[in-house]
Amino acid sequence: MRAVILSMPNSPQAQDERAQHFRRRMHSIEQIRQRATARGESPPPLEQILDQLVAPFYLRAIFGIDPPATGYPEVLVDRLLGTTGTA
């Protein structure tokens, strides 16, 4: 993993673009969390969403792993929300 990260462009512009992308992603997730709260739901913390839902897709993108199987995103959401423990 370290080699992949070190091979990424590291110019100030590239760093800024990655940071902007990450901020936009976090803002989008936070908006989803706020809408859930407004509906009376108790959404998981942002960090948990990142770890359990977002990270598996970033990992696949970074390492060029095949796309997930049909239904995999739903499995991740179910696990995140605690509605099922199986896959």
C-alpha positions in Angstrom: 0.0 0.0 0.0 2.8 2.3 0.9 4.3 1.9 -2.6 1.0 2.8 -4.2 0.6 5.9 -2.1 4.2 7.0 -2.8 3.8 6.5 -6.5 0.8 9.0 -6.6 1.5 12.5 -7.9 2.6 14.6 -4.9 2.7 18.1 -6.3 0.9 20.8 -4.3 -1.8 20.9 -7.0 -2.4 17.1 -6.8 -2.5 17.3 -3.0 -5.0 20.1 -3.1 -7.2 18.2 -5.6 -7.2 15.1 -3.4 -8.0 17.2 -0.4 -10.9 19.0 -2.2 -12.3 15.7 -3.4 -12.2 14.3 0.1 -13.9 17.4 1.5 -16.6 17.2 -1.1 -17.2 13.5 -0.3 -17.3 14.2 3.5 -19.7 17.1 2.9 -22.0 14.8 0.9 -22.0 12.1 3.5 -22.7 14.6 6.2 -25.7 15.9 4.3 -27.0 12.4 4.1 -26.5 11.9 7.8 -28.3 15.2 8.5 -31.3 14.2 6.4 -31.4 10.9 8.3 -31.4 12.7 11.6 -34.2 15.0 10.4 -36.3 11.9 9.7 -35.7 10.8 13.3 -33.1 8.2 12.4 -29.8 7.6 14.1 -27.2 7.5 11.4 -23.8 6.0 12.1 -20.9 8.3 12.8 -19.0 9.7 9.8 -15.9 7.8 10.6 -17.8 4.5 10.8 -19.4 5.2 7.4 -15.9 5.9 5.9 -14.4 2.7 7.4 -17.2 0.3 6.6 -18.9 1.7 3.4 -16.6 4.1 1.6 -13.2 2.5 2.2 -13.9 -0.8 0.4 -14.6 1.0 -2.8 -11.6 3.3 -2.6 -9.4 0.2 -1.9 -10.8 -1.4 -5.1 -10.2 1.7 -7.1 -6.6 2.3 -5.8 -5.5 -1.3 -6.4 -7.5 -1.9 -9.6 -9.5 -4.7 -8.0 -12.5 -5.9 -10.0 -15.8 -4.2 -9.3 -17.8 -5.7 -6.5 -20.4 -8.3 -7.1 -24.0 -7.4 -7.6 -25.6 -6.7 -4.2 -22.3 -6.0 -2.4 -23.0 -2.3 -1.8 -26.3 -3.4 -0.1 -24.5 -5.9 2.0 -22.1 -3.2 3.2 -25.0 -0.9 4.0 -26.8 -3.6 5.9 -23.7 -4.3 7.9 -23.2 -0.6 8.6 -26.7 -0.2 9.9 -26.6 -3.5 11.8 -29.5 -5.0 9.9 -27.6 -8.2 9.0 -24.3 -9.8 9.9 -23.9 -12.0 6.9 -22.6 -11.7 3.3 
